[in-house]
Amino acid sequence: MTLADYANQFVDNLKPWELSKDPKESKKLQHVCSVAINLFRLLTIYLKPVLPGLRPMQKHFSVSQPCAG
């Protein structure tokens, strides 16, 4: 669960909900959201054995092509 703690701290420290209010921070916002989604993806993989219901949710967060930027 250390990864979950780090992921939570990362999002809490960078506050994407506040970054979204400033158009000048769009690149930083994209980075923060991309990292957060990837962390969620990793957590669903690690938690699959104990929470199998999470894994189907992962497909909604999977990126089939890398984002330009």
Residue pairs with C-beta under 8 A, 6 or more apart in sequence:
3 39
3 42
3 43
3 46
4 43
6 39
7 36
7 39
7 40
7 43
10 32
10 35
10 36
10 39
11 32
11 36
14 28
14 32
16 29
16 32
16 33
16 36
19 25
19 28
19 29
19 32
20 29
27 69
30 67
30 69
34 67
37 61
37 63
40 58
40 61
41 58
41 61
41 62
44 54
44 55
44 57
44 58
45 55
45 58
47 54
48 54
48 55
